[in-house]
Amino acid sequence: MNEGFITIKLEGISHIQVERCRQMIHQMFTSDVFNVRNGKAILNFDSEGLLADIEISMKTWSRKHEQQPELMPLSQFLVETNSDKSTVARSI
């Protein structure tokens, strides 16, 4: 296995703040946050700003893999903007 290095230069922060960031980044790596595909990771922090937990959800099914319905042209409609900035579509 190859080793990789990430170097981040942070100016004007204390050693305690650097260690807090290092711990959070380490936890994200060990929790596979950076390996999420077709999903999302939600980071939740406690009242002290520490990483409390990580929620990972992955899509198991996606509509985009189904055949999309044929789109009908909208050439028979007129869109108008009212004085209150609302829009109305009318059939011609």
Number of C-alpha atoms within 10 A of each C-alpha: 3 3 4 5 5 4 5 8 5 9 7 6 8 10 9 9 12 14 11 15 14 13 14 15 14 11 15 18 12 10 16 11 18 11 11 13 11 11 11 14 18 11 14 12 12 9 7 7 9 13 18 12 14 15 11 14 13 11 9 7 9 8 7 7 7 8 7 8 6 6 6 6 7 8 8 8 12 11 10 12 10 9 7 6 8 8 11 11 10 10 9 7
